Amino acid sequence: MKKIFLSIFFILTSSILFSADNAISAKQVQINLDWLWTLIAAFLVFFMQLGFAMVETGFTRAKNAVNIIMKNLMDFSMGVLGFFAVGFALMFGKSYGGFIGTEGFFLLNWGYGDNWTLAFFLFQAMFCATAATIVSGAIAERANFKAYLIFSFLMSAIVYPIFGGWAWGSLFHGNGWLEKLGFIDFAGSTVVHSIGGWAALAGAIVLGPRVGKYSADGKVRAIPGHNIPLATIGVFILWFGWYGFNVGSETAADAALPLIALNTTLAPAASSITALVVTYNMYKKFDAGMALNGVLSGLVGITAGCANVTPFAAILIGVVSGILVVYSVLFFEKIKIDDPVGAISVHGVCGAWGTIAAGLCNYNFEQRAWEPVFLSQIVGVVVAFIWGFVISFILFKLINKVIKFRVSEEEEFTGLDLYEHGIKAYPEFPISHIK
């Protein structure tokens, strides 16, 4: 009998220990999966830099192609270093009052073995670089390269991170005042895209329109891009990378991912069709450029609410985004704000709409109930415009006093490739210099 009791005790003890070991192992596996997915998502967002470069290059003239890709390259390089030195600390460091982070400069708060800090920094640095590169397209073909590099660094070190901390600080060590109000922006329709869009608006105003964009009587002249197929490749790359942008913002390999991925598919599909239909009704032509921007506007629009709206709502958000981007582009052209790639409309305007829509369409999936949020969304959108536009306008003006931000008319006429970089993107082919 004694042997029987000892055997039972041994079996029970072994089972308990085995179960405990399995539980520990399962928890560690989940942690590793979360980290792995976050890193993979970061790499996808990095790939978006190529997409932006292709879109901007295709939508602009051949004589500026090298300049465009160099600005995109430097946006990432300057952005990552600026975010490493200053931006990450301002955005995610311990915050007093929820306004600005105060620790973690140069990642000095990282301790050996604290690998989540490294993964989280890398993911957020990709977002920062995205916000910075939005400005490039809106001021393309007439910006001084050296002056632009200065702004790009300041955008990544100060402009983007401070607002980002207001909305997302608690994702790490901060506690932003906007998120305390209940502000919803899951992956950055406003935090990333509107801030980038309003900075782009400031730059376009300070630099003025390209030579030849408006006739003597003020009529708009089309300045077509040189390579729509290249821009199309860029849009597909961006759409692919956006799965890292939106789905990766969960920073966990869990059950929420499929809904986010589905919404990130439906909204841009609806938006591209809507933009195409609207422009066809206007011009009786299927406008490829506007359809491409329709995809991007839908992606920007769904970014804020991709985790908290239903698939049907995602389609609705995309439809409105497709309408907005068309009329927004026409509006800015009419008031003589020259944006060669439509960045202000795609990112600024549709980012604001997407953030408001995330609140209006907010759905509690656990309670299966619609729970609209409005006031905090309006506050966030308005504050983003004031901060993003005003501080960027001031920075553009200050930099302009040190280094003239706008190149000369002769340099613009020749093309920035030769003036800034001394080479042509297409040396074998003649390039038109028609103003």
LOLO-817101 format. One line per 5 residues: number of its first residue (from 0); their letters; for each residue x, y, z of N, C-alpha, C. Coordinates in steps of 0.05 Angstrom, whole numbers, plus 5000, padded with zeros to 4 digits. Example, Ala and Ser with C-alpha at 12.3 -4.5 7.8 and 13.67 -1.06 7.14 Angstrom:
2
0> as> 5264:4886:5156:5246:4910:5156:5264:4934:5156; 5257:4955:5142:5273:4979:5143:5258:5001:5157
//
This chain:
435
0> mkkif> 5017:4976:5000:5000:5000:5000:5017:5025:5000; 5038:5024:5016:5056:5047:5017:5068:5053:4990; 5076:5031:4976:5088:5035:4949:5068:5048:4930; 5042:5039:4933:5021:5050:4915:5018:5080:4919; 5017:5089:4945:5014:5117:4952:5038:5133:4942
5> lsiff> 5062:5122:4945:5086:5136:4935:5086:5139:4904; 5076:5118:4891:5074:5119:4862:5054:5141:4853; 5031:5142:4866:5011:5162:4860:5022:5190:4865; 5035:5193:4887:5047:5219:4894:5068:5228:4873; 5084:5209:4864:5105:5215:4844:5092:5223:4818
10> iltss> 5070:5209:4810:5057:5215:4785:5044:5243:4786; 5030:5249:4808:5017:5275:4811:5038:5298:4812; 5059:5294:4826:5080:5314:4828:5093:5319:4801; 5098:5297:4787:5110:5300:4760:5092:5314:4741; 5065:5308:4743:5046:5321:4725:5044:5351:4730
15> ilfsa> 5045:5358:4756:5044:5387:4763:5068:5401:4752; 5091:5389:4757:5116:5402:4748:5117:5404:4717; 5108:5382:4704:5107:5382:4675:5089:5404:4664; 5065:5406:4677:5046:5427:4669:5057:5454:4673; 5071:5458:4695:5082:5485:4701:5104:5492:4680
20> dnais> 5120:5472:4674:5141:5476:4654:5129:5483:4626; 5107:5469:4620:5093:5474:4594:5082:5502:4594; 5070:5510:4617:5059:5537:4618:5080:5558:4614; 5103:5555:4627:5125:5573:4624:5135:5573:4595; 5137:5550:4583:5146:5548:4556:5126:5562:4537
25> akqvq> 5100:5557:4541:5080:5569:4524:5081:5599:4526; 5084:5610:4550:5086:5639:4553:5110:5650:4539; 5133:5636:4541:5157:5646:4528:5155:5644:4498; 5142:5623:4488:5137:5621:4459:5120:5644:4449; 5099:5651:4464:5082:5674:4456:5097:5700:4456
30> inldw> 5114:5704:4476:5131:5728:4477:5149:5729:4452; 5162:5707:4446:5179:5706:4423:5164:5711:4397; 5140:5700:4395:5124:5705:4371:5116:5735:4369; 5109:5747:4391:5102:5776:4391:5126:5792:4382; 5149:5786:4392:5173:5801:4384:5180:5797:4354
35> lwtli> 5178:5771:4346:5184:5765:4318:5165:5780:4299; 5139:5779:4306:5119:5793:4288:5125:5823:4288; 5131:5834:4310:5137:5863:4311:5161:5870:4294; 5181:5854:4294:5205:5858:4278:5199:5855:4248; 5184:5834:4241:5176:5829:4213:5160:5853:4203
40> aaflv> 5141:5863:4220:5125:5886:4213:5142:5911:4209; 5163:5914:4226:5181:5936:4223:5196:5935:4196; 5203:5911:4188:5217:5908:4162:5198:5914:4139; 5172:5907:4142:5153:5914:4121:5149:5944:4119; 5148:5958:4142:5146:5987:4141:5171:6000:4129
45> ffmql> 5194:5988:4134:5218:5998:4121:5216:5995:4091; 5205:5973:4081:5201:5969:4053:5184:5991:4040; 5167:6003:4056:5150:6025:4046:5166:6049:4037; 5190:6052:4047:5207:6074:4038:5213:6072:4008; 5216:6047:3999:5220:6043:3970:5194:6051:3955
50> gfamv> 5171:6044:3967:5146:6051:3954:5142:6081:3951; 5148:6095:3973:5147:6125:3971:5166:6136:3950; 5190:6125:3949:5209:6134:3929:5199:6130:3901; 5187:6107:3896:5177:6101:3869:5153:6118:3862; 5135:6122:3881:5111:6138:3875:5120:6167:3869
55> etgft> 5137:6178:3886:5145:6206:3882:5161:6209:3856; 5178:6190:3850:5194:6192:3826:5176:6190:3801; 5157:6171:3801:5140:6168:3778:5121:6192:3774; 5113:6205:3795:5094:6227:3793:5108:6254:3787; 5134:6254:3785:5149:6279:3779:5165:6275:3753
60> rakna> 5179:6296:3745:5193:6296:3719:5219:6282:3721; 5227:6271:3698:5252:6255:3696:5276:6270:3704; 5277:6296:3701:5301:6312:3707:5305:6315:3737; 5286:6305:3753:5289:6307:3782:5289:6280:3796; 5291:6258:3780:5288:6231:3791:5309:6224:3812
65> vniim> 5334:6231:3806:5356:6225:3825:5352:6241:3851; 5344:6266:3848:5339:6282:3872:5317:6270:3890; 5296:6260:3877:5274:6248:3892:5284:6224:3908; 5298:6206:3895:5306:6181:3909:5327:6188:3931; 5343:6208:3926:5363:6216:3947:5349:6228:3971
70> knlmd> 5328:6243:3967:5313:6254:3990:5300:6232:4006; 5289:6212:3992:5277:6190:4006:5298:6173:4021; 5321:6169:4010:5342:6155:4024:5351:6170:4049; 5355:6197:4046:5363:6213:4068:5342:6217:4089; 5316:6217:4080:5294:6218:4100:5297:6195:4120
75> fsmgv> 5302:6171:4110:5305:6148:4128:5330:6150:4145; 5352:6156:4132:5377:6157:4147:5377:6179:4168; 5369:6204:4160:5367:6226:4179:5346:6220:4200; 5324:6208:4191:5301:6204:4209:5308:6184:4232; 5321:6162:4224:5328:6142:4244:5348:6153:4265
80> lgffa> 5367:6168:4255:5387:6180:4274:5375:6201:4292; 5357:6218:4280:5344:6239:4296:5326:6226:4317; 5312:6205:4309:5294:6192:4328:5310:6178:4349; 5332:6166:4342:5350:6153:4362:5361:6173:4382; 5370:6196:4372:5383:6215:4390:5363:6229:4408
85> vgfal> 5340:6238:4396:5322:6256:4411:5293:6246:4410; 5284:6240:4386:5255:6235:4382:5243:6214:4400; 5256:6191:4402:5244:6169:4418:5240:6177:4447; 5259:6192:4457:5257:6201:4485:5234:6221:4489; 5231:6240:4470:5209:6259:4471:5182:6246:4469
90> mfgks> 5181:6225:4453:5156:6212:4447:5148:6191:4468; 5167:6175:4478:5160:6153:4495:5174:6153:4522; 5190:6173:4528:5202:6174:4554:5182:6181:4576; 5190:6178:4601:5172:6185:4623:5164:6214:4620; 5138:6219:4622:5127:6246:4616:5114:6257:4640
95> yggfi> 5118:6283:4644:5105:6297:4666:5084:6316:4654; 5059:6309:4660:5037:6325:4649:5028:6315:4622; 5041:6294:4611:5032:6283:4586:5039:6300:4562; 5059:6318:4564:5065:6336:4542:5092:6330:4528; 5112:6320:4543:5137:6315:4530:5154:6296:4547
100> gtegf> 5166:6277:4533:5182:6257:4547:5209:6269:4556; 5220:6258:4578:5243:6270:4590:5267:6251:4594; 5264:6226:4585:5286:6207:4589:5288:6187:4566; 5311:6176:4562:5315:6156:4541:5330:6167:4516; 5342:6190:4519:5357:6201:4496:5381:6183:4489
105> fllnw> 5385:6179:4464:5405:6161:4453:5402:6132:4464; 5376:6125:4471:5370:6099:4482:5386:6092:4507; 5393:6113:4523:5409:6108:4547:5394:6094:4569; 5367:6091:4565:5352:6076:4584:5351:6046:4578; 5365:6039:4557:5366:6010:4549:5387:5996:4565
110> gygdn> 5379:5974:4577:5398:5957:4591:5402:5931:4577; 5425:5919:4579:5431:5894:4565:5411:5873:4574; 5399:5860:4554:5378:5840:4560:5350:5851:4557; 5348:5878:4556:5321:5890:4553:5316:5892:4523; 5311:5869:4511:5309:5868:4482:5283:5880:4471
115> wtlaf> 5262:5881:4487:5236:5892:4478:5240:5922:4471; 5256:5936:4486:5262:5964:4481:5273:5967:4453; 5291:5950:4445:5304:5951:4419:5283:5945:4397; 5266:5925:4401:5246:5918:4381:5226:5940:4378; 5217:5951:4400:5197:5973:4400:5209:5998:4387
120> flfqa> 5234:6004:4394:5246:6028:4381:5248:6024:4351; 5257:6001:4342:5260:5996:4313:5233:6000:4299; 5212:5988:4310:5185:5991:4298:5176:6020:4296; 5180:6034:4318:5171:6062:4319:5188:6080:4301; 5214:6074:4299:5232:6090:4281:5222:6088:4252
125> mfcat> 5212:6066:4244:5201:6063:4217:5177:6082:4212; 5161:6084:4233:5138:6102:4231:5147:6131:4229; 5167:6138:4245:5178:6165:4244:5189:6172:4217; 5204:6154:4204:5215:6158:4178:5193:6162:4157; 5170:6148:4161:5148:6151:4143:5136:6179:4144
130> aativ> 5133:6189:4168:5122:6216:4171:5140:6237:4158; 5166:6233:4160:5185:6252:4149:5184:6251:4118; 5182:6228:4107:5184:6226:4077:5159:6236:4063; 5137:6239:4077:5112:6250:4065:5117:6278:4055; 5134:6293:4069:5140:6321:4062:5154:6323:4035
135> sgaia> 5171:6303:4029:5187:6303:4005:5171:6307:3980; 5149:6293:3977:5133:6294:3953:5120:6321:3948; 5111:6333:3970:5096:6359:3967:5114:6382:3958; 5140:6380:3964:5158:6402:3957:5178:6394:3936; 5170:6373:3921:5188:6361:3901:5194:6381:3879
140> eranf> 5217:6379:3866:5225:6393:3842:5233:6422:3846; 5234:6432:3871:5243:6460:3874:5256:6465:3901; 5262:6444:3917:5273:6448:3944:5303:6444:3944; 5317:6461:3958:5346:6458:3962:5352:6434:3978; 5370:6417:3969:5375:6391:3982:5386:6394:4010
145> kayli> 5405:6413:4014:5417:6416:4041:5396:6426:4060; 5380:6446:4052:5359:6456:4069:5339:6434:4077; 5332:6418:4057:5313:6396:4062:5324:6377:4083; 5349:6370:4081:5361:6351:4101:5358:6362:4129; 5362:6388:4133:5359:6400:4159:5330:6396:4169
150> fsflm> 5311:6403:4152:5283:6400:4160:5277:6370:4166; 5286:6352:4150:5280:6324:4154:5290:6314:4181; 5313:6323:4189:5324:6316:4216:5306:6327:4238; 5298:6353:4235:5282:6365:4256:5254:6353:4257; 5244:6345:4234:5218:6332:4232:5218:6306:4249
155> saivy> 5239:6291:4246:5241:6265:4260:5249:6268:4289; 5263:6289:4296:5273:6293:4323:5253:6308:4341; 5237:6326:4329:5220:6343:4345:5190:6343:4337; 5184:6349:4311:5157:6354:4303:5139:6329:4306; 5148:6307:4294:5132:6282:4296:5132:6271:4325
160> pifgg> 5154:6269:4338:5154:6255:4364:5138:6268:4386; 5138:6295:4386:5123:6308:4408:5093:6303:4406; 5082:6307:4382:5054:6300:4379:5049:6271:4383; 5067:6254:4373:5064:6225:4376:5062:6217:4405; 5078:6231:4422:5077:6225:4451:5050:6232:4463
165> wawgs> 5037:6253:4453:5011:6261:4463:4990:6239:4458; 4993:6225:4436:4973:6205:4428:4981:6177:4436; 5007:6171:4436:5016:6143:4439:5035:6138:4462; 5041:6158:4478:5062:6156:4499:5060:6131:4516; 5036:6124:4523:5032:6101:4542:5039:6074:4530
170> lfhgn> 5044:6073:4504:5053:6048:4492:5080:6039:4503; 5094:6058:4515:5120:6052:4527:5121:6063:4555; 5136:6085:4560:5139:6096:4587:5125:6122:4591; 5112:6133:4570:5099:6159:4572:5070:6157:4580; 5057:6180:4578:5028:6181:4584:5017:6207:4571
175> gwlek> 5011:6206:4546:5003:6229:4531:4976:6240:4539; 4973:6266:4538:4948:6279:4547:4924:6273:4528; 4930:6269:4502:4909:6264:4483:4897:6236:4487; 4914:6216:4492:4904:6189:4496:4887:6188:4521; 4892:6205:4541:4876:6205:4565:4848:6215:4560
180> lgfid> 4844:6230:4539:4818:6240:4531:4802:6218:4516; 4815:6196:4510:4802:6174:4495:4806:6175:4465; 4827:6190:4457:4833:6193:4429:4841:6166:4416; 4828:6160:4393:4832:6134:4379:4848:6139:4354; 4871:6127:4352:4887:6128:4327:4906:6104:4328
185> fagst> 4895:6081:4321:4909:6056:4326:4936:6055:4313; 4938:6062:4287:4963:6059:4273:4973:6085:4261; 4959:6107:4265:4972:6132:4257:4960:6148:4234; 4934:6148:4229:4922:6165:4209:4929:6194:4214; 4928:6202:4240:4935:6229:4247:4964:6231:4257
190> vvhsi> 4972:6213:4275:4998:6214:4287:5020:6214:4266; 5018:6197:4247:5038:6195:4226:5031:6211:4201; 5007:6206:4190:5000:6216:4163:4991:6245:4164; 4973:6252:4182:4965:6281:4182:4988:6299:4191; 5003:6291:4210:5026:6307:4218:5045:6311:4194
195> ggwaa> 5051:6289:4180:5067:6292:4156:5054:6309:4134; 5028:6306:4131:5013:6321:4111:5012:6351:4117; 5008:6358:4142:5007:6386:4149:5035:6399:4148; 5055:6384:4154:5083:6394:4150:5088:6398:4121; 5078:6380:4104:5081:6383:4075:5066:6408:4065
200> lagai> 5043:6414:4077:5028:6438:4069:5044:6463:4076; 5056:6463:4099:5073:6486:4107:5096:6490:4087; 5109:6468:4080:5131:6470:4061:5123:6480:4034; 5100:6470:4024:5090:6478:3997:5083:6507:3997; 5073:6518:4019:5066:6546:4020:5091:6563:4021
205> vlgpr> 5111:6556:4037:5135:6571:4039:5151:6571:4013; 5152:6548:3999:5168:6547:3975:5153:6558:3951; 5127:6557:3951:5111:6567:3928:5110:6546:3906; 5093:6551:3885:5090:6532:3864:5114:6530:3845; 5116:6508:3831:5137:6504:3811:5134:6524:3788
210> vgkys> 5156:6530:3776:5155:6548:3752:5138:6535:3731; 5119:6550:3720:5102:6540:3699:5077:6526:3708; 5073:6523:3734:5049:6509:3744:5024:6526:3739; 5027:6552:3739:5004:6570:3734:5010:6589:3712; 4991:6594:3695:4994:6612:3673:4993:6641:3683
215> adgkv> 4998:6660:3665:4997:6688:3673:4970:6697:3684; 4949:6684:3674:4922:6691:3684:4913:6674:3707; 4931:6657:3718:4925:6642:3742:4914:6614:3737; 4911:6606:3712:4900:6580:3706:4920:6557:3712; 4909:6535:3721:4926:6512:3729:4937:6498:3703
220> raipg> 4963:6493:3703:4975:6478:3682:4983:6450:3692; 4977:6430:3678:4985:6403:3686:5015:6399:3681; 5029:6388:3701:5057:6381:3698:5058:6351:3703; 5054:6335:3682:5052:6306:3686:5078:6293:3695; 5075:6272:3711:5098:6256:3719:5109:6240:3695
225> hnipl> 5134:6231:3697:5147:6218:3674:5143:6188:3673; 5132:6175:3694:5132:6146:3694:5110:6135:3712; 5086:6133:3701:5063:6122:3717:5067:6093:3724; 5078:6076:3706:5084:6048:3714:5102:6047:3739; 5122:6064:3741:5139:6065:3765:5123:6072:3790
230> atigv> 5106:6092:3786:5089:6101:3809:5070:6078:3817; 5060:6063:3798:5043:6040:3804:5057:6019:3820; 5082:6013:3813:5098:5994:3828:5101:6005:3857; 5105:6031:3860:5108:6042:3886:5083:6039:3903; 5059:6043:3890:5034:6040:3905:5030:6011:3914
235> filwf> 5036:5992:3897:5033:5964:3905:5053:5957:3928; 5077:5968:3927:5096:5964:3949:5085:5976:3975; 5074:6000:3973:5063:6013:3997:5039:5997:4008; 5022:5987:3991:4999:5972:4000:5009:5947:4015; 5029:5933:4004:5040:5910:4017:5053:5917:4043
240> gwygf> 5069:5939:4044:5082:5947:4068:5062:5956:4089; 5039:5966:4080:5019:5976:4099:5008:5954:4118; 5010:5929:4109:5002:5908:4127:5021:5907:4152; 5046:5913:4148:5064:5916:4170:5057:5941:4187; 5049:5962:4173:5042:5987:4186:5018:5983:4205
245> nvgse> 4996:5973:4194:4971:5970:4209:4971:5945:4226; 4975:5922:4214:4974:5897:4229:4996:5895:4249; 5019:5907:4242:5042:5907:4261:5038:5924:4285; 5020:5943:4283:5015:5961:4306:5002:5946:4330; 4992:5922:4325:4983:5906:4347:5006:5897:4365
250> taada> 5030:5896:4354:5055:5888:4367:5051:5861:4382; 5034:5844:4372:5030:5818:4384:5019:5799:4363; 5026:5774:4365:5016:5754:4346:4991:5742:4359; 4968:5755:4355:4944:5746:4369:4920:5746:4350; 4896:5742:4362:4872:5739:4346:4861:5764:4333
255> alpli> 4873:5787:4340:4863:5812:4329:4874:5817:4300; 4895:5802:4292:4908:5808:4267:4891:5804:4242; 4874:5783:4240:4858:5780:4215:4840:5803:4209; 4826:5814:4229:4808:5836:4224:4823:5861:4214; 4846:5867:4227:4862:5890:4219:4871:5886:4190
260> alntt> 4880:5862:4183:4889:5857:4156:4866:5860:4136; 4843:5849:4143:4820:5851:4124:4812:5880:4120; 4810:5896:4141:4803:5924:4138:4824:5939:4121; 4849:5931:4124:4871:5944:4109:4870:5936:4080; 4854:5916:4073:4850:5908:4045:4826:5921:4033
265> lapaa> 4804:5922:4048:4778:5931:4038:4778:5961:4033; 4788:5977:4051:4787:6006:4049:4801:6017:4024; 4826:6009:4019:4839:6020:3995:4827:6010:3969; 4816:5985:3969:4803:5975:3945:4779:5992:3939; 4763:5998:3959:4739:6015:3955:4747:6044:3947
270> ssita> 4768:6054:3959:4777:6081:3954:4787:6085:3926; 4802:6065:3916:4813:6068:3889:4791:6068:3868; 4770:6051:3872:4748:6050:3853:4732:6076:3854; 4728:6086:3878:4713:6111:3881:4727:6134:3867; 4753:6137:3872:4769:6158:3859:4768:6156:3829
275> lvvty> 4769:6131:3819:4768:6127:3790:4741:6135:3779; 4719:6128:3792:4692:6135:3783:4688:6165:3784; 4696:6178:3806:4693:6207:3808:4707:6222:3786; 4732:6215:3780:4747:6228:3759:4736:6222:3732; 4726:6198:3728:4714:6191:3702:4689:6208:3697
280> nmykk> 4673:6212:3718:4649:6230:3715:4657:6258:3708; 4681:6267:3717:4690:6294:3711:4701:6297:3683; 4718:6278:3675:4734:6281:3651:4729:6260:3629; 4711:6240:3636:4706:6219:3617:4731:6203:3609; 4750:6203:3627:4774:6187:3624:4780:6173:3650
285> fdagm> 4792:6149:3648:4800:6134:3672:4827:6144:3681; 4828:6161:3701:4853:6174:3710:4869:6155:3727; 4892:6145:3716:4909:6126:3730:4921:6138:3755; 4931:6163:3752:4944:6176:3775:4925:6179:3799; 4900:6187:3793:4882:6191:3815:4873:6165:3827
290> alngv> 4871:6144:3810:4864:6118:3821:4886:6108:3840; 4911:6113:3833:4933:6105:3850:4933:6121:3876; 4927:6147:3875:4925:6162:3899:4900:6154:3915; 4880:6143:3901:4857:6132:3914:4864:6109:3932; 4881:6091:3923:4891:6069:3939:4904:6080:3965
295> lsglv> 4922:6099:3961:4937:6110:3984:4918:6124:4003; 4898:6139:3993:4879:6153:4010:4863:6134:4027; 4856:6111:4015:4841:6091:4030:4858:6078:4052; 4883:6073:4046:4902:6062:4066:4906:6081:4089; 4909:6107:4082:4912:6127:4104:4887:6129:4120
300> gitag> 4864:6129:4106:4838:6132:4120:4832:6110:4140; 4839:6085:4133:4833:6062:4151:4853:6058:4173; 4876:6072:4171:4898:6067:4190:4890:6072:4219; 4874:6093:4224:4866:6099:4252:4847:6078:4263; 4828:6069:4247:4807:6051:4258:4809:6023:4249
305> canvt> 4831:6014:4239:4833:5987:4227:4828:5965:4248; 4832:5971:4273:4828:5950:4294:4801:5953:4308; 4786:5974:4303:4762:5978:4319:4737:5985:4302; 4738:5979:4276:4714:5982:4259:4708:5956:4245; 4683:5953:4236:4675:5929:4222:4685:5931:4193
310> pfaai> 4686:5908:4179:4693:5908:4151:4675:5926:4134; 4649:5927:4139:4631:5944:4124:4639:5973:4129; 4645:5981:4153:4654:6008:4159:4680:6015:4145; 4698:5995:4143:4723:5999:4129:4718:6007:4100; 4699:5993:4087:4692:6000:4059:4681:6028:4058
315> ligvv> 4663:6035:4076:4652:6063:4077:4674:6084:4080; 4693:6078:4098:4715:6097:4102:4731:6100:4077; 4735:6077:4062:4750:6078:4037:4735:6094:4016; 4709:6091:4014:4692:6105:3994:4695:6135:3999; 4692:6144:4023:4694:6173:4029:4722:6183:4024
320> sgilv> 4742:6167:4030:4770:6175:4025:4775:6179:3995; 4763:6162:3979:4766:6164:3950:4754:6190:3939; 4731:6198:3950:4719:6223:3942:4735:6247:3952; 4743:6246:3977:4758:6268:3989:4784:6274:3974; 4799:6253:3967:4825:6258:3955:4823:6272:3928
325> vysvl> 4802:6266:3913:4798:6279:3887:4793:6309:3890; 4773:6315:3907:4765:6343:3910:4786:6359:3926; 4800:6345:3943:4821:6359:3958:4844:6367:3940; 4852:6349:3922:4873:6356:3903:4865:6380:3886; 4840:6380:3876:4831:6402:3860:4829:6428:3876
330> ffeki> 4822:6426:3901:4820:6450:3918:4848:6463:3922; 4868:6447:3929:4894:6458:3934:4906:6469:3908; 4901:6457:3885:4910:6468:3860:4897:6495:3855; 4871:6497:3861:4856:6522:3857:4867:6545:3873; 4875:6540:3898:4885:6561:3915:4916:6564:3912
335> kiddp> 4927:6552:3891:4955:6555:3883:4975:6544:3903; 4968:6522:3915:4987:6507:3931:4995:6482:3914; 5019:6482:3905:5029:6462:3886:5040:6438:3901; 5027:6416:3898:5035:6391:3911:5037:6370:3889; 5061:6365:3878:5064:6347:3855:5053:6319:3857
340> vgais> 5052:6308:3881:5044:6281:3885:5017:6278:3900; 5006:6300:3909:4981:6298:3924:4984:6290:3953; 5008:6294:3964:5014:6285:3991:4996:6299:4012; 4991:6324:4009:4975:6339:4028:4947:6327:4030; 4936:6321:4006:4908:6310:4005:4907:6282:4015
345> vhgvc> 4926:6265:4006:4926:6237:4013:4931:6234:4043; 4951:6247:4054:4960:6242:4081:4947:6262:4101; 4947:6287:4095:4935:6307:4113:4905:6305:4115; 4892:6309:4092:4862:6309:4092:4850:6282:4098; 4859:6261:4084:4848:6235:4089:4856:6223:4116
350> gawgt> 4879:6232:4126:4887:6224:4153:4868:6235:4174; 4860:6260:4170:4841:6273:4188:4814:6259:4187; 4805:6254:4162:4779:6239:4158:4780:6212:4172; 4802:6197:4167:4804:6170:4178:4803:6170:4209; 4815:6191:4221:4815:6193:4250:4787:6198:4261
355> iaagl> 4773:6216:4248:4745:6222:4256:4727:6197:4251; 4732:6184:4229:4716:6160:4222:4721:6137:4243; 4746:6135:4252:4752:6115:4272:4735:6118:4297; 4729:6143:4304:4712:6148:4327:4682:6144:4321; 4674:6154:4298:4646:6152:4290:4637:6123:4286
360> cnynf> 4656:6106:4276:4650:6078:4270:4660:6059:4291; 4668:6070:4314:4680:6053:4335:4660:6031:4344; 4670:6006:4343:4653:5983:4350:4666:5967:4371; 4650:5961:4392:4660:5945:4414:4654:5916:4407; 4674:5901:4399:4669:5874:4390:4662:5854:4413
365> eqraw> 4671:5860:4437:4665:5843:4459:4635:5846:4467; 4625:5871:4467:4597:5876:4474:4579:5875:4449; 4592:5873:4426:4577:5874:4400:4558:5898:4399; 4571:5921:4404:4556:5946:4404:4572:5969:4392; 4557:5986:4378:4569:6010:4366:4573:6031:4388
370> epvfl> 4597:6042:4392:4603:6061:4413:4617:6085:4401; 4603:6103:4388:4616:6126:4375:4632:6144:4394; 4654:6153:4385:4671:6172:4399:4675:6196:4381; 4670:6220:4391:4671:6243:4373:4689:6266:4383; 4684:6275:4407:4698:6299:4417:4728:6296:4417
375> sqivg> 4738:6274:4428:4767:6269:4430:4779:6268:4402; 4764:6257:4383:4775:6255:4355:4778:6282:4343; 4758:6299:4346:4759:6327:4336:4782:6342:4349; 4785:6339:4375:4807:6353:4389:4834:6344:4378; 4837:6318:4374:4862:6307:4364:4869:6317:4336
380> vvvaf> 4848:6317:4318:4852:6326:4290:4860:6356:4290; 4846:6372:4305:4851:6401:4306:4879:6407:4317; 4885:6394:4339:4912:6398:4352:4934:6389:4333; 4930:6367:4319:4950:6357:4300:4955:6378:4278; 4933:6390:4268:4937:6410:4247:4952:6435:4258
385> iwgfv> 4944:6444:4281:4957:6468:4292:4986:6462:4297; 4992:6440:4310:5020:6433:4316:5036:6427:4291; 5026:6409:4274:5041:6401:4251:5046:6423:4231; 5026:6440:4227:5029:6462:4207:5045:6485:4219; 5038:6494:4242:5051:6518:4253:5080:6514:4259
390> isfil> 5087:6493:4273:5115:6488:4280:5132:6483:4254; 5120:6469:4235:5135:6464:4210:5138:6490:4194; 5118:6506:4193:5120:6532:4179:5142:6549:4191; 5143:6550:4217:5165:6565:4231:5192:6554:4224; 5195:6527:4224:5220:6514:4218:5229:6520:4189
395> fklin> 5210:6518:4170:5216:6524:4142:5226:6553:4139; 5213:6571:4153:5221:6599:4151:5248:6604:4163; 5253:6591:4186:5279:6595:4199:5302:6583:4182; 5297:6559:4172:5318:6547:4154:5323:6564:4130; 5301:6575:4119:5303:6592:4095:5321:6616:4100
400> kvikf> 5322:6625:4124:5340:6648:4130:5369:6640:4130; 5375:6615:4135:5402:6605:4136:5411:6595:4108; 5394:6578:4097:5399:6567:4070:5373:6572:4054; 5375:6586:4032:5351:6591:4015:5338:6565:4007; 5314:6560:4016:5300:6535:4012:5292:6530:3983
405> rvsee> 5286:6551:3969:5277:6548:3941:5301:6552:3922; 5305:6533:3904:5327:6536:3885:5319:6558:3865; 5338:6568:3850:5333:6589:3831:5316:6578:3807; 5304:6597:3792:5288:6589:3769:5305:6574:3749; 5330:6583:3745:5348:6570:3726:5354:6542:3735
410> eeftg> 5360:6538:3761:5366:6511:3771:5341:6493:3769; 5318:6504:3774:5294:6488:3772:5289:6480:3743; 5295:6499:3724:5291:6494:3696:5310:6472:3686; 5335:6473:3695:5355:6452:3687:5348:6425:3699; 5338:6425:3723:5332:6400:3737:5350:6396:3761
415> ldlye> 5340:6387:3783:5355:6384:3807:5376:6361:3806; 5371:6342:3788:5391:6320:3785:5419:6331:3778; 5420:6348:3758:5445:6360:3749:5455:6380:3770; 5437:6397:3779:5445:6419:3797:5455:6409:3824; 5440:6390:3836:5446:6381:3863:5465:6357:3863
420> hgika> 5463:6339:3843:5477:6314:3844:5497:6309:3821; 5495:6326:3801:5515:6324:3779:5511:6300:3760; 5488:6287:3762:5483:6264:3744:5454:6265:3734; 5449:6249:3714:5422:6246:3704:5412:6217:3710; 5386:6215:3716:5375:6189:3720:5374:6172:3695
425> ypefp> 5371:6186:3672:5368:6172:3646:5388:6185:3626; 5413:6180:3629:5433:6194:3612:5431:6187:3582; 5419:6164:3576:5417:6156:3548:5395:6169:3533; 5376:6182:3547:5353:6193:3534:5352:6223:3538; 5342:6238:3517:5339:6267:3520:5316:6273:3539
430> ishik> 5319:6293:3555:5298:6301:3574:5288:6328:3567; 5262:6331:3566:5249:6357:3559:5253:6376:3582; 5259:6401:3576:5261:6422:3596:5240:6443:3593; 5217:6435:3582:5195:6454:3579:5185:6463:3606; 5182:6489:3609:5172:6499:3635:5142:6492:3639
//
